[in-house]
């Protein structure tokens, strides 16, 4: 018999938390998008693990919820955590992301009625995820912006004029001062937090929906000198942008799919969110054996410099980016050792029988597959590698612009190492 916890509703049909054997069988026989799963041996023959290649989630699926549309470098699609959350957890169980970034796993968990837990070394993560657990009404955003004097004469950081029109930079600076003052006095409320999140997300990009002149994709900020070269090359000068209009327009887009049931689920998640700013290899705030599923993507070896990417966002939010000790590792053994320390902590917080879906990428032209480092490190930490899932799909525009080749090169191949903590041994 299945327990009440095991039996629940997903998309209007009864489901169970799948056992390990059932989950492996579903992966082996998966054909929802007209493809058959290809099964390959794991490169390390000492590990009894197989690679399963198929289109398990895809851009052809219904669009992910509009609340996810907050840009962040190297974030995965919401369909990825949903795939595991739906199959391996029940409502009210804890879902954890130790490298939460923009909060994709946490938001998806909340929308599915799970209890989100997150950790990130960067304080930006809380700024990007917390407001989406408690979204304001659009009129509240409009009315709050009307109370802020964005046109007041104020000192500006002139280096930023390579990105912004002088009047736009004046408005950004006034909003920044308003938010910093409210935060320092402990008076930031739901609407202020939302405005701060949206403004942070709109600082730089390559369309009229952003506050800057044309620059690189909106999930990173290039240096002042490099932007100056782009301006010269394109013969462009920063146009004036309407800060209020951009924030309201983006807010409307983020809120467009939000219904009353989802508001209730998000509000429940917002009542007592466990979000940690710190290193995920030491999280005493999380109780032993309390987490049922981990879905995450760690900092990739060599590839992404999160600290440099976020310097403009850190400035806007009065964060000293140089003080954030983000792992930027180039030696595979050092990276593997860091992951082992993370796995030791994940083993502590995972409930018996709980899973971790650890999304990794290929680096160095596809010559180094990070699952070959992750699986042995996890095993040494006491977790059992179950499988490697490789999602075969079409890449996004951002991925294509970096020259990524599907299943061959890059950091967006959705290679997921699935790990499991052993069940408790039965008492004799």
N, C-alpha and C positions, 0 to 999 in steps of 0.2 A: 504494500500500500504506500502511496505517496503522502507526505505530510502536507498540511495547509501551506507551509512555507515553500514547498517544492512546486505546488500547483498554483498558477497565476495566469493572468491574461496579458497577452502581447498582441496589439493590433486586432483585438476582438476574437482571438482564438486561444484556447487553452494550451499552455506550455508547461514543461517541467524543466527544472535545472538538470541539464544533461550530465550523466555520469561520464567518466573519462572515456570508457569504451564507446558510449553513444556519441560523444563529441568527435572522437577520431573517425568513427564510421561516417558521420555526417560530412566531415571534411573530405574523406576518401570518395564519397559518392555525390558530392555537391555538383549540381548542374543547373542551378537556377537561371543562369544567363546563357545557357546553350553550349557550355563547354564542359569537357570532362577533366577531372583532376589528374594532373601528371604527378607521379610519385617518383622521387629520386633519392638515392642514398645520401646520407650526411657525409661531408668530406672527411670527417674524423671517424674512422671505423671503430674507435674505442667507445663511441657513444651510440647506443641503439636508438637512433633518432632518424626520422625520414623528413624529406622536404616535400611539401604538398603545394603544387602550383596550379592556380586557377583564378578566375575572376570571382572573388568572394564578395566584394562590394565594388560599386562602380558609379561613375558619374551618370549612368543611365537610370539609376535608382531615383526615387523621389528626392527632391532637393533637401539638403539638411536644413535644420531650422534657421531662420533668418538671424536669430540671436548669436549664432556662431560667427557672423561676418565681421570679426575683429582680426586684422592682419597681424601675423607674427611669424618670424623666420622659422622655417623648418617644421611647421606644425602639420600634423596629419589631419585627414578628413574626418569629420564626425562619424561617418559610416564605420570607420575602423573600431573605435571603442564600442559603438552600438552593437556591432556583430558579436562581441564577446559578452557585453553586459546582458543582452537578451538571452543568451544561451547558458551563461554560467552563474547568474545571480538571480535573486528574487527581490521584490520590493522591500525597502527599508534596510537592506544589507549595505555594508560600507564598500564603496568603490574608491580606490586610491590612485593618485598620480603623483609620484615622488619628484617628477620634473614637470610641473603643471603648466608652465609657459602661459599661454593665453587662456587656459582652462577648458580645452575641448572635452577632455574626459569628464571633468567635473560637471560641466553644463549638461552634457548628454546623460550622465548618471542622474542628475536632478530631474531632467525632463522625463526620465523613465521611472521616477519614483524611488530611486536609490538614494543613499546618503553619501554625499561627496566628501572626500578627504584629499587635501592637496599640500604639496610642499614645493618650494622653489627658492633658490638662493637669492633671486632678484625680487625686491619689493614691488617692482612693476607688475608682477603677476597678480597680486591682490587687487591692484588698481584696475586691472583689466577684467577680472572675473567677478568680484563681489557685486558690482552694480547690476550685473545681469541676473543675479539671484533675486533682486528686488527692483524691477524696472518701474520707473515713474510713468505717469501719463504724459502724452506728448504736450498737452497744454501746460503742464507743470514745467516742462523744459523751456517752452517758449516764454512763459511768464517770468521764470527765474532769470533768464538771459536779459530780459528787459530791465531788470533791477541793477545790472552790472554796467558801470560806465566804461565801456570798451574804447571810447574815443578820447579819454583823458590824456593830456600830454604827459609823457613819462619817458624815462631813460630806457633806451633799447640797447641790445647787444648788436652792434653794427655789423659784426661778422656774418650775422644771420640774414643780412640783406641780399646775400647771394641766393637765398631760398625764397624770401618774402618781399612783397611790396612794402614800403615804409608804413603805410596805414594799416596793412594787415599785421605786420610785426608789432605795431603799437597795440592793436586789439589783442593779439596773443599774449603780449607782455602784461597787459592789464588783467586779462583773465587769469594768467599765471599768478600774479600778485594776490588777486582776490582769493584764489583757491589755497595758496600757501598761508595766507592770514587766517582763513577759516579753519584750516587744518591745525595750525599752531594753537588756536584757541579752543579746539575740540568741538567746533560747531558745524563741521561738514555733515550734511544730511544726505538722504537718499537722492535728491535731485542734483545736488552739487557733485556727488560721487559719479553720477551718470554723466554729467557734463564733462567732468575731468576725464573719464574714460573715453568718451567720444572725441574730445579735443586731442587727446594723446594719440588716438588712432588716425586722426586727420592731419597730422603735422606735415607729412611729406608723402608725395606720391606722383603719379604721372597722368592725372586727369583733372578736370575742373572740380571734381568732388573733394579735392585736397586743398590745403591752404597754401602749398608751395607752388613754385614754378615746376615744370617738368623735371623729374629726377628719377632715380631708380625705383623699382617696385616698392610698394608701401610697407614692406615688412623689414626695412632696414634704412639706415640713414648714412649717407656717404659723408666724407670730410668736406669742409668748407672749400678747400683748394680743389678737390675733385669736382665739386659742383660748379665752381668758377670755370673750370675747363669745359664742362658740359654746356654751360651758358654761352661760352665763346664759340664752341663748335656748332651749336644750334642757333646762334645769333638770337638768343632769347633774353628777355628781362622779366623779372617776376611780376605777374599781373596782380591787380588788387582783387582780393577775395573777401567775401562777406562772411565773417566768422560765424555770426548768428545763423545765417541761412544754411551754411554747411553743417553745423551741428544739428539743427532741426531736421534737415533733409536726411542725414545719416541716422538720426534717432528714429525717424519715421520708417526707414528701411529696416532697421534692426527689430522694430516692434511689429512689423506688418503681419507676421504669422502667429503672434501670441494670442492664445485664447484663454478663457476663464479657467479651464482645468489646468493648463500649463502654468498660469499665474499661481494657482494654489500649490502646485508641486514645487515651484521655485520658491514660494514664500516659506514652505516647510523647510526647504534646504537652507534658507537664509536665517532661520531661527537660531541655529547653533552650528554654523559652519566651522569645520576644523581646517584652517588654512595656516600653514607654517611658513615663515620666512627664515630659511636657514638651509643647512646641508642635510640631504636626505639619508646620509649614512649614520645620523644620530638624531632620532625623532622620539624623545621620551614622552612627548605629548600624545602619541598614539599608543593605545593600550595593546598589550600582548594579545595576539590571536583574535583581533577584532575586525580585520579586513578580509573580505571574501574574494575580492578581485583587484588586481593591480593592472592598469593599462597605461603604458608610458612610452616615451621615446627619450633616451638619454642624450646628452651632448655628444655629437658625433666626433670621432677621431679626425683631427686635422681641419675639418671642413668649415664649420660655422663659427664666426667670432661674434658671439651674442653681445659681448660688452661694447664693441665698436658699433655694431648695428644699432644699439639702443641709446647712443649718447644724446641724441636730440630729445628723446622721450624722457631720459633721466633729467636733462636740464629743465624741461617744462615742469616736471614733478619735484624739483628741488632735491634730487637724489644724487649722491656722490657716486657716480658709476665706477670710479677707480677703486672704491672700497668694497665693491661686490666681488667676492672671490669665486668667480665662475671658472669651472674647470675648462682649460684650453690645453688639451694634451695632444702630443704628436707621437709619442712612443707607444706602440701597441701594448707592451707589457705593463707600462704605467696605467694606461687606460683600462686594461683588464683587471689590474689590482684595485682600481677605484670601483669598478663594477662589482667586484667580489665583495667589497665592503658594503656596497648598497644591497647586495643580495643577502648578506648576513642579517642586515636590518629588516629587509622584507620578509625573511623567514620568521623573524620574531613577531612581526605584526600580522602576518597571514594566519587565518584560521586553518585548522587541519583540513586538508582537502582543497584549500583555496588555490587559485591560479594567479599567475602573472603573465601578461602578454607584453613582451618587451620588443618594441619596434626598433629595428636598426637599419643601417644602410650599408652600401658598398662605398669604399674609398679607394683612392690611388688607382683610378681607372678600372675599377672592378677587380683588381688583383687581390684585394683583401676584403673578404666577406666577414662582417663583424659578428655574425652568428658563430663563427668558428672560435671567437674569443669569448662570447657571452655564455655559450652552453657549458664549456668546461668550468668557467668561473662560478656559474650558478650551481653546478654539481658539487664543487668544492665547498660551497657555502651551505649545502644541505638541501637544495632544491632539485627536483627531478626534471630534466628536460623531456618534454613530451613530444614535441614536433617543431618544425619550422614551417610557417605558412608564408608563401610568396604570392602576393596579390598582383596579378597580371592585368594592368589597366593602362588607359591612355593618360598621358601626363598633362598637368596644368600648363598654362601659358608661362607662368613664372619658371617652372621646371625646364620647359623647352628653351627659354631664353638663356638658361645657364648651360645648354648643350647636353642635357641629360638624355641618355638612351635607355629605353625600357629594358629592365632585367640585365643590363650590361654595365651601366655607368651612372654614378650619381648618388644622391642621398634620399631619393624619394621612391625607392622601389618597394616600399611596404613589405619588408622582410621581418616577420614577427616570430621571435622565439617564444614558444609557449612553455611555461614552467609550472610545476605543481608542488605544493607542500604535501607531504605524506599524511594520510589519515592517522588519527591516534591508534596506537596498537590496542586491540581489545584486551580488557582486563581478564586475567586468568582466574 
